[in-house]
Amino acid sequence: MKKINCWEIKKCCREKGGDRTDDLGVCPAASYNSSNGINNGKYAGRICWAIAGTFCGGKVQGDFAQKTVSCMTCEVFKRVKEEEGIENFTLLIAGKPYQPSSK
C-alpha cells in the first residue's frame, strides 16, 4: 500500500508545482522540510495537523491547539494514524515527537 500525503488525499493542489499555488500559495505542510519523513510522509504531508497555517476546509487553520478538534476528525489524520499503527505513529513534532509507549 502506497502511503500518500495530505495534499494527495485532500486533492487541494497546494503542493509545490500544484495547480492552486498561483492563487493560494504553497501549503506549509507541503514545504515544511523539518518534518520530512515523519509518518513516512514528504515534508509535513503526513503530520499536517501539527503545522500552523495549513489551509483546510476553505480557510487558513491556526496552530495545533486551535485546530485539534477539526484535525482529529479529518480523514487525513485518521488514515495516517491507521496506516502507521500505534507503534509508529507520530502525533507532534515540536520538541520531542510523541510516541505512544508500548505495553
Phi and psi in degrees as a GROMACS rama.xvg file:
@    title "Ramachandran Plot"
@    xaxis  label "Phi"
@    yaxis  label "Psi"
@TYPE xy
-78.5022  129.535  LYS-2
-89.9024  122.341  LYS-3
-111.199  162.835  ILE-4
-91.1059  167.348  ASN-5
-56.909  -40.6928  CYS-6
-68.1411  -23.622  TRP-7
-80.1081  -37.0354  GLU-8
-69.877  -48.2987  ILE-9
-82.2613  -15.9992  LYS-10
54.6299  44.4213  LYS-11
-82.4122  -18.901  CYS-12
63.5656  30.3425  CYS-13
-108.879  15.157  ARG-14
-77.3589  165.149  GLU-15
-55.0815  125.596  LYS-16
83.9078  2.55742  GLY-17
-71.7452  159.538  GLY-18
-65.4794  -20.5964  ASP-19
-104.043  3.53929  ARG-20
-71.5586  -25.9096  THR-21
-64.984  -40.5768  ASP-22
-95.1927  -28.0152  ASP-23
-113.36  -13.0922  LEU-24
83.1718  171.195  GLY-25
-80.4019  131.952  VAL-26
-65.8896  141.112  CYS-27
-56.0847  -32.6358  PRO-28
-67.1583  -26.9167  ALA-29
-90.688  5.02689  ALA-30
-139.112  0.379107  SER-31
-81.6535  90.4237  TYR-32
-64.4506  -27.647  ASN-33
-64.5687  -16.4204  SER-34
-102.702  5.8577  SER-35
-55.4687  125.544  ASN-36
95.4597  -16.7971  GLY-37
-65.1448  132.604  ILE-38
55.0619  29.5159  ASN-39
63.1254  32.8388  ASN-40
-107.421  167.326  GLY-41
-94.1088  131.879  LYS-42
52.0683  -125.169  TYR-43
-109.539  29.5597  ALA-44
-66.9978  -13.7244  GLY-45
-126.87  23.656  ARG-46
-150.795  33.939  ILE-47
-59.6753  -29.5942  CYS-48
-63.065  -20.1652  TRP-49
-95.4244  2.38736  ALA-50
-105.666  123.646  ILE-51
-70.1007  144.134  ALA-52
83.8843  11.9339  GLY-53
-67.2565  158.051  THR-54
-113.392  98.4077  PHE-55
-130.639  148.914  CYS-56
63.1883  26.7138  GLY-57
83.352  6.06182  GLY-58
-149.47  158.704  LYS-59
-69.9948  131.104  VAL-60
-91.6409  159.922  GLN-61
-87.3641  -148.074  GLY-62
-82.9243  179.756  ASP-63
-54.3566  -44.9648  PHE-64
-62.553  -36.6097  ALA-65
-76.2387  -28.7639  GLN-66
-110.2  12.3771  LYS-67
-52.2151  -52.5825  THR-68
-62.6174  -48.9199  VAL-69
-65.8113  -36.0676  SER-70
-71.9263  -38.3757  CYS-71
-68.0604  -18.6863  MET-72
-101.558  0.0290151  THR-73
-75.0687  145.302  CYS-74
-60.5115  -32.3198  GLU-75
-66.3271  -51.5711  VAL-76
-56.7362  -49.3974  PHE-77
-61.1089  -42.2549  LYS-78
-66.4133  -46.909  ARG-79
-62.6826  -44.8444  VAL-80
-58.9356  -43.8984  LYS-81
-67.7383  -45.877  GLU-82
-65.3073  -38.184  GLU-83
-78.9375  -30.0102  GLU-84
77.3985  161.484  GLY-85
-60.4762  -32.6525  ILE-86
-74.7126  -28.0156  GLU-87
-113.928  -8.99356  ASN-88
-70.8461  130.672  PHE-89
-109.116  123.707  THR-90
-88.7018  -44.3754  LEU-91
-125.874  157.807  LEU-92
-117.444  -18.2188  ILE-93
-69.5401  129.799  ALA-94
68.4256  -128.153  GLY-95
-95.0977  125.743  LYS-96
-58.6581  140.184  PRO-97
-69.9835  126.882  TYR-98
-126.859  122.572  GLN-99
-61.5954  140.981  PRO-100
-77.8471  142.155  SER-101
-88.851  140.83  SER-102
